[in-house]
Amino acid sequence: MKLPFHFLGNSAVADAQRIRELKALTLFKQLTARELRELEELLHERSYQKDEVIFDEGDAGLGLFIVVNGRVKVCSSHAALQHLAPEFGPGDFFGELSLFDEAPRTARAVATEPTQILALFRREFFSLMEQDRGIGVKILFELSRTVCRRSRMLVMHEPHLPTV
């Protein structure tokens, strides 16, 4: 899945394409076209080269990241997290706990190939929650489902994150 957000113009066709691309992301699948347009203004696009660090263990957590295209490997020095060694691809998101607290990152995230990411930072997320609770609730529900699934995996010592 390739989402070339920055190459699309402001035409109605480009707008419709961006909305379809955002809707295809698991985190935003419950949002309407209007809600996606509102959310889109808050997302930050980032590009990383192969082996480039997205964030490092101990960095301040500012928000979550959604892989648009490419792959990201996450590794940690924490024994409880070492066996997971998750890899994220298009449509997956990671770093979501930093939306809820300012604790340092517990892992390092590195692009394993050229990767495009959308970032949703805590500040914009809380602003969104104030402006339109409905959008926030839909995103929070998807975040909660993923956090629950990942927590179960950690407790059950499963080696890989199953796809959603």
N, C-alpha and C positions, 0 to 999 in steps of 0.2 A: 504494500500500500504506500503510495507516495502522495504526500499532501503539500504541494508547492504553494503555500499560503502567500509568500512574498512575491511571487510571480503573477499572481492573479490581479486583474484590474478591478475597477469598481463597477463593472457592468452587472446587469441582472444575471447573466449566465455565470459569471465568475462568483457572484454572491451565492447562487444556488449550488454551485460546485463546492464552495467552502462549507456551506451548511451540510451538504451530504457527507463531506469528509469528516467534519466534526461529529456528526450523528453516528458515523461508523465506529467511533472510539467508544469502548465499553463504558468509560466513566460518564459519557454524555448521552448515552443511548436513550434515556428517558426524556430528554429535553425537546421542546418544540422548536420550530424554526425561529420564532421570535426570541425565545430564551437563548438559543445558540448565538444569535446575532449580538445579544447583550453580553453574553459570556466572552465571545470572540474578542471584544475590545479589551478584555482583561488579561488575555493570554500573551505570553512573551515567547517569541521564536528564537531558538538557539541552534547553532550548527557546531558539530564537533568532528574532528578528524580521528582516524584510527589511533588508538592508544592515548587519546586525550582524556584527562581527568575531568569529569563533570562536577563532582564534589569529592572531598577527601574525608576520611574518618576524622572526627573531631571538629570539622567545620560547623559553623552555625547553620542550623536548618532553617531555610527561609520559605520553603514551599515544596510542592510536588512537581514531578517531571513526567511527561507523557511521550513515549517514543512514537514519532511519526513515521520515520523510516530508519533503518540501520539496526544495530544491536548494542546493548549495554550489559556489561558484566558487573555484578556487585559482589564485593568480598569484604570480610570483616576480620579483625583480630580477636573478636569476642568468641570464645569457644562455643557458646550456644548457637551462634550464627554461622560458624565456619562450614558445617556440613551442608548448609543450604546451597551456597554458591549459585544464586539465581542469575539467570540471564533473561533479559527483557527484550522483546522485539516489537514490531509495529502494533500499536494499539494498547500495549501494556503501560502501566504507570508504576512509579516507585518514588520513595521519599515522602510518602503521604503523611507520616506521623508528624512531620515538621509543620503541617498546617495547624496542629493542635497545641504544640508546645515549642519552646525555643531551645530545647536540649540539643547538645552537639550531635552531629551525625554519627551513627554507630557503624558505618561502613563506608567504603570507597566505591564510587561508581565510575567506570571507565568505558568509553566507546570502544567496541571491538572492531568497528568498521566505520566509515563515514556515516554520521548519524544526525538526524534532524529531530529536535525535541521541542515540545511546547511546555512552558513552565507556567504554573499557576501559583503565585506567591501568596503567603498568609495575608498580607495587607489587602490585596485585591479580593481575596476570598471573603474576608470579613466585611469588606465594603459591599460585596455582592449580597451577603447574608442580610445586611441592613437594607439594601435597596429592594431586593426581591427574595423573600424567604422561600418561596416555592422552588426557585432554581437551586438555592442552597440545600434544601431538604433532599431534592432528587440526587444531587451530587453526594451529599453526606450518606445517603442510603447505599450508593454504589461503593463509596469508600469503606463503609462499615462492613459490607459483604466481603470485600477483599481483605480487610484487616482480620476479620474472623477466620477466613480461609487460611491466611498466612500464619495466624496464631496456632490453629490446629496442626498445621504442618510442623511448626516448631516443636510443639509438645509431642507429636507422634514421630519426630525425627525422620520425616520424609525427605528424601534427597532433592527433589525438584518441585518447583511450583507448578501445579497443574494449570492448564489454560482455563480461562473463564468461559 
